[in-house]
């Protein structure tokens, strides 16, 4: 039995799968795709950091003296 890509045919819509089966599959997929997931999270955090730096730089004149 092969597991199809959930984007092509969502397993949650199949009546042959019980909730426990879906939970186990999703749990395993998280670990199989962990490096890719962590890379996406890292990229999003880097973008957030850059946006925060830009925003703080723009309003630096409004901050009290001695504020880092």
DSSP file (Angstrom, degrees, kcal/mol; ACC not computed):
  #  RESIDUE AA STRUCTURE BP1 BP2  ACC     N-H-->O    O-->H-N    N-H-->O    O-->H-N    TCO  KAPPA ALPHA  PHI   PSI    X-CA   Y-CA   Z-CA
    1    1 A X              0   0    0      0, 0.0     2,-0.3     0, 0.0     0, 0.0   0.000 360.0 360.0 360.0 127.2    0.0    0.0    0.0
    2    2 A X        -     0   0    0      0, 0.0     2,-0.6     0, 0.0     0, 0.0  -0.805 360.0-129.2-105.7 148.3    1.5    3.4   -1.0
    3    3 A X        -     0   0    0     -2,-0.3     2,-0.1    22,-0.0     3,-0.1  -0.850  25.8-142.6 -96.6 123.1    0.6    6.7    0.6
    4    4 A X        -     0   0    0     -2,-0.6     2,-0.2     5,-0.1     7,-0.1  -0.403  32.3 -84.9 -82.0 160.4   -0.3    9.3   -1.9
    5    5 A X    >>  -     0   0    0      1,-0.2     4,-1.8    -2,-0.1     3,-1.2  -0.474  34.5-136.1 -62.4 127.5    0.6   12.9   -1.6
    6    6 A X  T 34 S+     0   0    0      1,-0.3    -1,-0.2    -2,-0.2     4,-0.1   0.735 102.6  62.6 -62.4 -20.8   -2.0   14.6    0.5
    7    7 A X  T 34 S+     0   0    0      1,-0.2    -1,-0.3     2,-0.2     3,-0.2   0.838 107.4  42.8 -70.9 -30.9   -2.1   17.5   -1.9
    8    8 A X  T <4 S+     0   0    0     -3,-1.2     2,-0.3     1,-0.3    -2,-0.2   0.888 137.5   1.7 -83.0 -41.3   -3.3   15.3   -4.7
    9    9 A X  S  < S-     0   0    0     -4,-1.8    -1,-0.3     5,-0.0    -2,-0.2  -0.753  79.5-133.1-149.5  98.0   -5.9   13.2   -2.7
   10   10 A X    >   -     0   0    0     -2,-0.3     3,-1.1    -3,-0.2     4,-0.2  -0.255   5.4-148.2 -57.6 128.4   -6.4   14.1    0.9
   11   11 A X  G >  S+     0   0    0      1,-0.2     3,-1.6     2,-0.2     6,-0.3   0.783  92.5  70.6 -66.4 -27.3   -6.5   11.1    3.1
   12   12 A X  G 3  S+     0   0    0      1,-0.3    -1,-0.2    -6,-0.1    -2,-0.1   0.719  93.9  55.7 -66.2 -19.1   -8.9   12.7    5.5
   13   13 A X  G <  S+     0   0    0     -3,-1.1     2,-0.4     3,-0.0    -1,-0.3   0.552  86.3  98.5 -89.6  -6.8  -11.7   12.4    2.9
   14   14 A X    X   -     0   0    0     -3,-1.6     3,-0.8    -4,-0.2    -5,-0.0  -0.661  62.8-153.2 -83.8 132.8  -11.2    8.6    2.5
   15   15 A X  T 3  S+     0   0    0     -2,-0.4    -1,-0.1     1,-0.2    -3,-0.0   0.626  91.0  69.8 -77.9 -12.6  -13.7    6.5    4.5
   16   16 A X  T 3  S+     0   0    0     -5,-0.1     2,-0.5     2,-0.0    -1,-0.2   0.639  87.4  77.0 -78.6 -14.3  -11.1    3.7    4.7
   17   17 A X    <   -     0   0    0     -3,-0.8     2,-0.2    -6,-0.3     0, 0.0  -0.833  69.6-151.3-102.2 130.9   -8.9    5.7    7.0
   18   18 A X     >  -     0   0    0     -2,-0.5     4,-2.1     1,-0.1     5,-0.2  -0.523  32.7-104.6 -91.0 167.5   -9.7    6.0   10.7
   19   19 A X  H  > S+     0   0    0      1,-0.2     4,-2.4     2,-0.2     5,-0.1   0.868 121.2  53.7 -60.1 -38.2   -8.7    9.0   12.8
   20   20 A X  H  > S+     0   0    0      2,-0.2     4,-2.4     1,-0.2    -1,-0.2   0.902 107.0  51.5 -65.5 -40.7   -5.9    7.0   14.5
   21   21 A X  H  > S+     0   0    0      1,-0.2     4,-2.5     2,-0.2    -2,-0.2   0.937 111.8  46.6 -59.7 -46.7   -4.4    6.0   11.1
   22   22 A X  H  X S+     0   0    0     -4,-2.1     4,-2.7     1,-0.2     5,-0.2   0.893 110.8  52.5 -63.4 -40.2   -4.4    9.6   10.0
   23   23 A X  H  X S+     0   0    0     -4,-2.4     4,-2.2     2,-0.2    -1,-0.2   0.921 111.3  46.3 -62.4 -44.0   -2.8   10.7   13.2
   24   24 A X  H  X S+     0   0    0     -4,-2.4     4,-2.4     2,-0.2    -2,-0.2   0.907 112.8  49.6 -65.8 -42.0    0.0    8.2   12.9
   25   25 A X  H  X S+     0   0    0     -4,-2.5     4,-2.7     2,-0.2    -2,-0.2   0.935 112.5  47.2 -62.8 -46.2    0.6    9.0    9.3
   26   26 A X  H  X S+     0   0    0     -4,-2.7     4,-1.9     1,-0.2    -1,-0.2   0.894 111.4  52.1 -62.5 -39.6    0.8   12.7   10.0
   27   27 A X  H  X S+     0   0    0     -4,-2.2     4,-1.3    -5,-0.2    -1,-0.2   0.924 112.6  44.6 -62.6 -45.0    3.1   12.1   13.0
   28   28 A X  H  X S+     0   0    0     -4,-2.4     4,-2.2     1,-0.2    -2,-0.2   0.903 110.3  54.7 -66.6 -41.7    5.5   10.0   10.8
   29   29 A X  H  X S+     0   0    0     -4,-2.7     4,-2.3     1,-0.2    -1,-0.2   0.855 102.1  58.3 -62.5 -34.9    5.4   12.5    8.0
   30   30 A X  H  < S+     0   0    0     -4,-1.9    -1,-0.2     1,-0.2    -2,-0.2   0.927 110.2  42.9 -60.1 -43.9    6.4   15.3   10.4
   31   31 A X  H >< S+     0   0    0     -4,-1.3     3,-0.7     1,-0.2     4,-0.3   0.845 112.8  52.4 -72.7 -32.7    9.6   13.4   11.2
   32   32 A X  H 3< S+     0   0    0     -4,-2.2     3,-0.2     1,-0.2    -1,-0.2   0.862 119.5  35.3 -68.1 -34.4   10.3   12.4    7.6
   33   33 A X  T 3X S+     0   0    0     -4,-2.3     4,-2.5    -5,-0.2     3,-0.3   0.210  83.6 116.1-103.7  14.2   10.0   16.1    6.5
   34   34 A X  H <> S+     0   0    0     -3,-0.7     4,-3.0     1,-0.2     5,-0.3   0.887  73.4  51.6 -54.6 -47.4   11.6   17.6    9.7
   35   35 A X  H  > S+     0   0    0     -4,-0.3     4,-2.0    -3,-0.2    -1,-0.2   0.915 113.3  45.0 -59.0 -41.5   14.7   19.0    7.9
   36   36 A X  H  > S+     0   0    0     -3,-0.3     4,-2.1     2,-0.2    -1,-0.2   0.897 113.9  49.7 -68.0 -39.6   12.5   20.8    5.3
   37   37 A X  H  X S+     0   0    0     -4,-2.5     4,-2.4     1,-0.2    -2,-0.2   0.931 111.5  48.4 -64.3 -45.5   10.1   22.0    8.0
   38   38 A X  H  X S+     0   0    0     -4,-3.0     4,-2.7     1,-0.2    -1,-0.2   0.871 109.6  52.9 -63.6 -36.8   12.9   23.4   10.2
   39   39 A X  H  X S+     0   0    0     -4,-2.0     4,-2.5    -5,-0.3    -1,-0.2   0.907 109.7  48.5 -65.3 -41.0   14.4   25.1    7.1
   40   40 A X  H  X S+     0   0    0     -4,-2.1     4,-2.3     2,-0.2    -2,-0.2   0.920 112.7  48.2 -63.3 -43.2   11.1   26.8    6.4
   41   41 A X  H  X S+     0   0    0     -4,-2.4     4,-2.5     2,-0.2    -2,-0.2   0.924 111.3  50.5 -62.6 -44.3   10.8   27.9   10.0
   42   42 A X  H  X S+     0   0    0     -4,-2.7     4,-2.3     1,-0.2    -2,-0.2   0.922 110.7  48.9 -60.1 -44.9   14.4   29.2   10.0
   43   43 A X  H  X S+     0   0    0     -4,-2.5     4,-2.3     1,-0.2    -1,-0.2   0.895 111.3  49.8 -62.8 -40.4   13.7   31.2    6.9
   44   44 A X  H  X S+     0   0    0     -4,-2.3     4,-2.2     1,-0.2    -1,-0.2   0.896 110.9  49.3 -66.2 -39.1   10.5   32.7    8.3
   45   45 A X  H  X S+     0   0    0     -4,-2.5     4,-2.6     2,-0.2    -2,-0.2   0.880 109.9  51.4 -67.3 -37.4   12.3   33.7   11.5
   46   46 A X  H  X S+     0   0    0     -4,-2.3     4,-2.5     2,-0.2    -2,-0.2   0.924 111.0  47.9 -63.8 -43.8   15.1   35.3    9.6
   47   47 A X  H  X S+     0   0    0     -4,-2.3     4,-2.3     2,-0.2    -2,-0.2   0.894 111.8  50.3 -63.6 -39.6   12.6   37.3    7.5
   48   48 A X  H  X S+     0   0    0     -4,-2.2     4,-2.4     2,-0.2    -2,-0.2   0.921 110.4  49.7 -63.6 -44.1   10.8   38.3   10.8
   49   49 A X  H  X S+     0   0    0     -4,-2.6     4,-2.5     1,-0.2    -2,-0.2   0.919 111.2  49.1 -60.2 -44.8   14.1   39.4   12.3
   50   50 A X  H  X S+     0   0    0     -4,-2.5     4,-2.3     1,-0.2    -1,-0.2   0.898 111.2  49.5 -62.9 -40.7   15.0   41.5    9.2
   51   51 A X  H  X S+     0   0    0     -4,-2.3     4,-2.4     2,-0.2    -1,-0.2   0.893 111.3  49.4 -65.3 -39.4   11.5   43.1    9.3
   52   52 A X  H  X S+     0   0    0     -4,-2.4     4,-2.8     2,-0.2     5,-0.2   0.901 110.1  50.8 -66.6 -40.3   11.9   43.9   13.0
   53   53 A X  H  X S+     0   0    0     -4,-2.5     4,-2.4     2,-0.2    -2,-0.2   0.927 111.6  48.1 -62.2 -44.9   15.4   45.5   12.4
   54   54 A X  H  X S+     0   0    0     -4,-2.3     4,-2.1     2,-0.2    -2,-0.2   0.922 113.5  47.2 -61.0 -44.6   14.0   47.6    9.6
   55   55 A X  H  X S+     0   0    0     -4,-2.4     4,-1.5     1,-0.2    -2,-0.2   0.916 114.2  46.0 -65.9 -42.9   11.1   48.8   11.7
   56   56 A X  H  < S+     0   0    0     -4,-2.8    -1,-0.2     1,-0.2    -2,-0.2   0.857 111.4  52.7 -69.1 -33.9   13.2   49.6   14.7
   57   57 A X  H >< S+     0   0    0     -4,-2.4     3,-1.0    -5,-0.2     4,-0.3   0.899 108.4  51.3 -65.6 -39.8   15.7   51.4   12.5
   58   58 A X  H 3< S+     0   0    0     -4,-2.1     3,-0.3     1,-0.2    -1,-0.2   0.836 118.1  36.8 -67.0 -32.9   13.0   53.5   11.1
   59   59 A X  T >X S+     0   0    0     -4,-1.5     3,-1.4     1,-0.2     4,-0.5   0.217  82.8 111.0-105.2  16.3   11.6   54.5   14.5
   60   60 A X  G X4 S+     0   0    0     -3,-1.0     3,-0.9     1,-0.3    -1,-0.2   0.819  73.0  59.6 -60.7 -32.1   15.0   54.7   16.2
   61   61 A X  G 34 S+     0   0    0     -3,-0.3    -1,-0.3    -4,-0.3    -2,-0.1   0.762 102.6  53.5 -68.0 -23.2   14.7   58.5   16.5
   62   62 A X  G <4 S+     0   0    0     -3,-1.4    -1,-0.2     2,-0.1    -2,-0.2   0.579  90.0  95.8 -87.6 -10.3   11.5   58.1   18.5
   63   63 A X  S << S-     0   0    0     -3,-0.9     3,-0.1    -4,-0.5     4,-0.0  -0.511  84.5-102.1 -82.4 149.6   13.1   55.7   21.1
   64   64 A X    >   -     0   0    0     -2,-0.2     3,-1.5     1,-0.1    -1,-0.1  -0.301  49.3 -85.7 -66.4 153.8   14.5   57.1   24.4
   65   65 A X  T 3  S+     0   0    0      1,-0.2    -1,-0.1     3,-0.0     3,-0.1  -0.270 113.8  28.3 -58.8 144.3   18.3   57.5   24.8
   66   66 A X  T 3  S+     0   0    0      1,-0.3     2,-0.5    -3,-0.1    -1,-0.2   0.456  83.8 136.4  84.1   0.9   20.1   54.4   25.9
   67   67 A X    <         0   0    0     -3,-1.5    -1,-0.3     1,-0.1    -4,-0.1  -0.703 360.0 360.0 -83.4 127.5   17.6   52.0   24.3
   68   68 A X              0   0    0     -2,-0.5    -1,-0.1    -3,-0.1    -3,-0.0   0.454 360.0 360.0 -87.6 360.0   19.3   49.2   22.5
